[in-house]
Each structure stands twice: as structure tokens, then as C-alpha cells.
Amino acid sequence: MSAAPRWDVEGRDWPNRSHSRFVAVGRVRWHVQVMGAGPVLLLLHGTGAATHSWRALAPLLAEHFTIVAPDLPGHGFTIGRPAGGLSMPAMARAVGDLLRVLDVTPRILVGHSAGAAIAIRMALDGLAEPDAIIGLDAALLPFPGLRAKLFPSLARLLFVNPLAPHFFARLARTQGETDRFLLRSTGSRIDAEGVGFYERLFATPGHCAGAITMMADWDLDVLKRDLPRLQTRLLAVHGEADAAIPLASAREAVALVANGRLHALAGLGHLAHEEQPGAVAAILRQFVEAG
């Protein structure tokens, strides 16, 4: 069992592989995909995912934008930890450093789940000056009720247990378990190819460790406090059947932002952009073009 995903094994037929490159920035060796032409649009995946989650959406957006899509530190084929670890501010700074090395200035930031929080943190901290931010099933507020206390504590307990990533990796190799886990945790039904890419990543302890570390370092209370300072136009595109982030949470987050809007997607879950990439691409384009 591999400690981290290997480009020549787990990445052998990676989606949009011809657009992949590896870029060293400080402590991190990034895997990033760049494609298309036009205004630069940055895609930031969520916890536990990687660039494969954009496999269908990125080529559609690349017809109108220059797409920059990295694997976040601790995820996929990006190796190394930025200064400050995998906390939200540290991840935001690390992505900003990558953009400077690539010499690109994104006009649009698109983030899925925790990736949306990173995008907003970048704008709040002056690491990017986008014209618009789009959050896809965005994780922007602390979990409601008892989960607000239990979830961070559980993540920290797993973080200090060196066997936890290996346990989850072994579980992912159980026939059908990844498919069942994705359905339970997201409310989304994605195609077998997509499930297969998640299974490859979850079966590597290094990727599991990155996801656990990111969850253990996450602080959404500070982001909630800072959301009213966001001046950038924000669109939250949210699946009504999202089993991970309730639609009510998206409504509450958007209400904190002066230029915030919500677009609900009937019947779709937390991975709505993988379930219906064409519909999501059209919504993104319409919002960007509306100015």
C-alpha cells in the first residue's frame, strides 16, 4: 500500500493528465493542471479530493477561461507541507505563493466545500483580488449543534493516531466501500469512473493523512466572523440534497456577505459539480458574465 499517491501508478490515467505539471514552491511540490484561454479562473477542490473532481467541469470552463487547478497540499499528487501546516490561512498563503510562481492573476475563484473557504480567505487576506468568488457546496460555517464540538475533536484524535490513515486506506480497498461512503457522506451519486479515482486516493495513507490533518487544523469560527468583511461578489451554488453541508448553512453564510447570492440545485448532493458539470458550468458563466 503506497504512502502517497504515485503519478506513474495512481495517476497513470489521471483525468486531463496532458494538462498536468509539477511546480516546486518552497516546501511544496505542487501538482497543478492548466488549460484553456481567457481570464484566469482558479479551481480549489475540497477536503479529501483532488483535481480529478474537476474532470468534466474544467474542460467545459476551459472553453472560456484559463483554468488553474492544483491539488492542495496533503492531497492527490502534491507533496510537502507549507509553513503553518494545513490550516486555512496557511493553505491560502501557499496557494497565493503558487500563483506568483506561475505568474497568473485569477479573476475568478471557484472552490468546492473547504476549497471555497480557502478562496474567501485569500480574498480577505489580500492574497487575491478576484472579480467574483463561486462556492460550490461551500463549507463556510461551523457545523451546527453537537457536531460543532464533536467533529473537530474527532479529527484531532485521528490526527494524533499514526495508524488512522492506514485504517482508512485499508477500508477504502474494501469492495464497494468508497461508493457507499460517498453516497452516505455527500448525498451524491457520481459515475463509476469518479468513484474509482476517489478509491485510488483513499487507498493511500498519505492522502488520508492529508485530509485528516486538514480537518484537524480547520477553524471556521474565524471565517464566519470575517465573512461580513468580504466585498467581492459571492455566488453559493448548493445542492439541496447535500448530506455534508445543509442548504440552511449556505443561506446563513450568504446572508453575512453584502454581495452574496445563493443558487440551489434541486436533487443534487455535495458533489453537484460532478453529478451535473454542464449545468454548474452554465451557472458559473452566467454569474461571471453578469458582472
C-alpha distance (Angstrom), angle and dihedral (degrees) to the residues before:
residue distance angle dihedral
M1 . . .
S2 3.81 . .
A3 3.81 119.7 .
A4 3.82 90.1 -143.7
P5 3.81 133.2 9.7
R6 3.81 111.4 -83.0
W7 3.79 119.9 -140.4
D8 3.82 93.3 -141.7
V9 3.83 93.4 47.1
E10 3.82 115.2 25.7
G11 3.82 89.1 22.6
R12 3.80 96.9 44.8
D13 3.83 93.6 113.8
W14 3.80 99.0 14.7
P15 3.81 114.8 167.5
N16 3.82 113.1 -91.8
R17 3.82 88.4 3.2
S18 3.80 93.3 159.8
H19 3.82 88.6 66.0
S20 3.81 94.2 52.7
R21 3.78 125.5 111.7
F22 3.79 135.7 167.9
V23 3.80 119.7 -128.6
A24 3.82 126.6 -174.2
V25 3.83 114.5 -143.4
G26 3.80 116.6 169.6
R27 3.80 109.0 -59.8
V28 3.79 94.3 -8.6
R29 3.82 131.8 81.3
W30 3.78 102.6 -159.8
H31 3.77 129.3 -152.2
V32 3.79 105.6 -151.1
Q33 3.79 134.6 168.1
V34 3.81 121.4 -146.4
M35 3.79 123.0 -174.5
G36 3.80 143.5 146.9
A37 3.81 133.3 28.6
G38 3.79 135.8 -95.9
P39 3.81 133.0 51.0
V40 3.79 111.8 2.6
L41 3.80 115.1 -102.4
L42 3.81 118.3 -171.0
L43 3.82 118.7 -149.8
L44 3.82 117.8 -159.1
H45 3.80 117.7 -173.8
G46 3.79 125.6 -148.2
T47 3.80 134.5 -107.4
G48 3.80 113.0 -57.4
A49 3.81 94.3 12.3
A50 3.82 134.4 93.3
T51 3.81 139.5 -169.3
H52 3.81 90.9 -57.7
S53 3.81 88.0 77.2
W54 3.84 87.8 69.8
R55 3.84 92.8 49.2
A56 3.81 94.1 120.6
L57 3.82 102.1 20.3
A58 3.83 97.9 52.4
P59 3.84 96.5 59.1
L60 3.82 90.2 49.0
L61 3.80 91.9 51.6
A62 3.82 90.9 43.2
E63 3.81 88.2 69.1
H64 3.82 86.9 72.3
F65 3.82 107.3 17.2
T66 3.79 142.7 39.0
I67 3.79 101.5 -108.6
V68 3.81 121.2 -147.8
A69 3.81 112.2 -175.3
P70 3.82 120.8 170.6
D71 3.77 131.7 -176.0
L72 3.80 102.5 -118.4
P73 3.83 118.3 -121.1
G74 3.80 111.3 -76.4
H75 3.80 91.0 21.5
G76 3.76 135.4 95.1
F77 3.79 114.0 -28.5
T78 3.81 98.3 -20.9
I79 3.81 109.6 110.9
G80 3.80 129.3 -158.6
R81 3.79 138.3 31.0
P82 3.81 124.6 -94.8
A83 3.79 121.3 -130.4
G84 3.79 106.4 -77.5
G85 3.79 93.7 30.7
L86 3.80 122.6 -115.7
S87 3.80 98.5 -34.7
M88 3.79 116.7 132.5
P89 3.84 96.5 -104.9
A90 3.83 91.5 45.5
M91 3.80 92.1 50.0
A92 3.80 90.6 48.0
R93 3.82 91.2 51.8
A94 3.80 91.5 46.5
V95 3.81 92.1 52.6
G96 3.81 88.8 48.0
D97 3.82 89.7 53.0
L98 3.81 90.2 50.6
L99 3.81 91.7 51.7
R100 3.81 91.0 51.9
V101 3.80 91.7 51.9
L102 3.81 90.4 47.6
D103 3.83 87.7 47.4
V104 3.80 93.8 -133.5
T105 3.80 130.3 134.5
P106 3.79 112.2 -155.9
R107 3.78 116.7 -142.5
I108 3.80 92.8 -172.1
L109 3.81 127.5 39.7
V110 3.80 117.4 -160.0
G111 3.79 119.7 -176.3
H112 3.77 133.1 176.2
S113 3.81 118.1 -144.8
A114 3.84 107.1 -45.0
G115 3.81 88.5 8.0
A116 3.81 88.1 67.7
A117 3.80 89.9 55.6
I118 3.81 89.8 52.5
A119 3.82 90.6 49.5
I120 3.80 92.1 52.2
R121 3.82 91.2 44.9
M122 3.81 88.6 54.1
A123 3.80 91.0 54.1
L124 3.81 93.8 44.4
D125 3.82 92.5 48.9
G126 3.81 95.3 47.2
L127 3.81 93.5 -111.3
A128 3.81 91.2 123.2
E129 3.81 135.1 15.7
P130 3.80 103.6 -154.8
D131 3.77 127.0 176.4
A132 3.80 90.1 -138.5
I133 3.80 141.8 7.0
I134 3.80 123.4 -152.7
G135 3.79 120.1 -164.8
L136 3.80 116.1 -160.8
D137 3.81 108.7 -156.2
A138 3.78 84.5 -26.3
A139 3.81 122.8 -154.6
L140 3.81 99.7 -144.8
L141 3.80 106.1 137.3
P142 3.81 134.5 54.0
F143 3.79 114.8 -92.1
P144 3.81 112.1 -88.5
G145 3.79 124.8 -107.9
L146 3.77 121.9 -20.0
R147 3.81 92.4 -6.7
A148 3.81 88.5 68.5
K149 3.80 88.2 69.6
L150 3.81 101.7 30.4
F151 3.80 101.0 47.0
P152 3.84 99.7 56.1
S153 3.80 91.1 41.8
L154 3.80 92.4 51.5
A155 3.80 91.4 47.9
R156 3.81 90.7 52.4
L157 3.81 91.4 48.7
L158 3.80 90.0 52.5
F159 3.80 90.1 46.0
V160 3.79 93.4 59.4
N161 3.82 92.3 46.2
P162 3.83 107.8 84.5
L163 3.82 90.8 -163.1
A164 3.82 95.2 57.8
P165 3.84 97.1 84.3
H166 3.81 90.5 49.1
F167 3.81 91.1 50.2
F168 3.81 92.6 52.3
A169 3.80 91.3 44.7
R170 3.82 91.6 53.8
L171 3.80 90.4 47.0
A172 3.82 90.7 52.6
R173 3.79 89.6 57.6
T174 3.81 90.8 60.3
Q175 3.80 109.9 108.1
G176 3.80 110.8 -94.0
E177 3.81 95.3 -5.4
T178 3.82 95.8 115.4
D179 3.80 91.5 51.3
R180 3.81 91.2 49.4
F181 3.81 91.9 45.6
L182 3.82 93.3 51.2
L183 3.79 92.3 49.1
R184 3.82 93.4 47.6
S185 3.79 96.2 44.4
T186 3.82 100.6 38.4
G187 3.79 108.3 23.2
S188 3.82 88.0 -132.3
R189 3.78 129.5 124.4
I190 3.80 109.6 -152.8
D191 3.79 129.8 177.7
A192 3.79 123.5 -83.2
E193 3.81 91.7 -107.3
G194 3.80 91.0 57.4
V195 3.79 92.2 47.2
G196 3.80 88.3 51.1
F197 3.80 92.9 56.9
Y198 3.80 91.9 49.7
E199 3.80 88.8 48.6
R200 3.82 91.7 54.0
L201 3.79 91.3 52.3
F202 3.80 96.6 42.3
A203 3.82 89.4 50.9
T204 3.82 90.8 64.2
P205 3.83 116.2 79.2
G206 3.81 91.8 -148.2
H207 3.81 92.5 61.5
C208 3.82 91.7 44.4
A209 3.82 89.7 50.0
G210 3.81 90.6 52.2
A211 3.81 92.0 52.4
I212 3.82 92.8 46.9
T213 3.82 92.0 47.2
M214 3.79 91.7 49.8
M215 3.81 91.9 51.2
A216 3.80 91.7 47.4
D217 3.83 91.4 52.3
W218 3.82 96.6 44.8
D219 3.82 121.1 116.5
L220 3.80 114.2 -177.0
D221 3.81 94.8 165.6
V222 3.81 90.0 74.6
L223 3.80 91.9 47.2
K224 3.81 91.2 51.3
R225 3.81 88.9 51.8
D226 3.82 91.1 51.0
L227 3.82 99.8 42.4
P228 3.82 94.3 91.2
R229 3.83 88.0 61.7
L230 3.81 91.8 61.8
Q231 3.81 110.0 110.3
T232 3.80 97.7 174.9
R233 3.80 119.4 102.1
L234 3.80 108.1 -97.1
L235 3.79 128.0 -162.2
A236 3.80 118.6 -172.1
V237 3.81 111.4 -159.4
H238 3.79 106.4 -168.0
G239 3.78 135.7 177.0
E240 3.79 112.3 -127.4
A241 3.83 89.3 -143.6
D242 3.82 94.2 51.0
A243 3.83 105.5 144.5
A244 3.82 93.4 -171.0
I245 3.83 104.1 47.4
P246 3.82 116.0 26.0
L247 3.78 117.4 -130.5
A248 3.81 87.6 -123.4
S249 3.81 88.5 63.3
A250 3.81 90.3 55.4
R251 3.79 90.6 50.4
E252 3.79 91.3 50.7
A253 3.81 92.6 48.5
V254 3.81 94.0 48.3
A255 3.80 90.8 49.6
L256 3.81 88.8 61.3
V257 3.82 92.5 58.6
A258 3.79 119.6 76.4
N259 3.81 93.0 -147.0
G260 3.81 96.3 35.5
R261 3.80 127.5 130.7
L262 3.80 133.9 178.6
H263 3.81 127.3 -143.2
A264 3.81 112.5 -172.5
L265 3.81 120.9 -155.6
A266 3.78 114.8 -148.5
G267 3.80 116.8 -132.4
L268 3.81 96.3 3.1
G269 3.80 129.1 116.8
H270 3.79 138.5 -150.8
L271 3.82 91.6 -61.2
A272 3.80 93.9 51.9
H273 3.81 91.6 139.5
E274 3.81 88.8 60.0
E275 3.79 94.2 43.5
Q276 3.82 96.0 50.6
P277 3.83 109.5 10.3
G278 3.81 93.4 162.7
A279 3.80 93.7 56.3
V280 3.81 92.4 45.2
A281 3.83 91.8 48.5
A282 3.80 90.4 52.9
I283 3.83 92.1 49.9
L284 3.82 91.1 49.7
R285 3.80 93.2 49.3
Q286 3.79 93.0 48.1
F287 3.80 92.1 50.8
V288 3.82 93.8 47.4
E289 3.79 93.8 45.9
A290 3.81 92.6 47.9
G291 3.82 87.3 66.6
